[in-house]
Amino acid sequence: MGEISIKINIADRVYPLKVNMEEEEIIRRAAKLINDRIKEYQENYAVRDKQDLLSMCVLHYATSTIKAEKRVTVEDTAVTEKVYQLDNLLTEFFSK
């Protein structure tokens, strides 16, 4: 699939982008999430400066990403341990 040109609005600014067709929905959804988070911060905090709101969004999503990466690492380790245990059981069973 080829690239398409789209316009994304984040914090009342329009950004023209060229994206792969299969990524368009993801990018539009990401922009919506950012704008929703900005709106939430505007409503709940006395912050009006767009730069501050964007910084708060970046911090939120960076923190979420780090937490998700940590969970994946822990889950991968747990799965690896289970596979190792299963391999040992099967090896022991078939060596009898």
BELDA-V229080 format. One record per pair of residues at least 4 apart in sequence whose C-alpha atoms are under 7 Angstrom apart, sorted by the first residue. I is the first residue (numbers start at 1). GAP is how many residues later the second one is. Records with the same first field share a line. If there is no record, write none. Layout:
BEGIN
I=GAP ; GAP
END
This chain:
BEGIN
1=19 ; 20
2=18 ; 19
3=15 ; 16 ; 17 ; 18
4=14 ; 15 ; 16 ; 17
5=11 ; 12 ; 13 ; 14
6=10 ; 11 ; 12
7=7 ; 8 ; 9 ; 10
8=6 ; 7 ; 8 ; 20 ; 23
9=4 ; 5 ; 6 ; 22
10=4 ; 21 ; 25
11=24 ; 39
19=4 ; 5
20=4
23=4
24=4
25=4
26=4
27=4
28=4
29=4
30=4
31=4
32=4
33=4
34=4 ; 23
35=4
36=4
37=4 ; 20
38=4 ; 15 ; 16 ; 19
39=4
40=4
41=4 ; 12
42=4 ; 5 ; 6
47=6
49=4
50=4
51=4
52=4
53=4
54=4
55=4
56=4
57=4
58=4
59=4
60=4
61=4
62=4
63=4
64=4
65=4
66=4
67=4
68=4
69=4
70=4
71=4
72=4
73=4
74=4
75=4
76=4
77=4
78=4
79=4
80=4
81=4
82=4
83=4
84=4
85=4
86=4
87=4
88=4
89=4
90=4
91=4
92=4
END
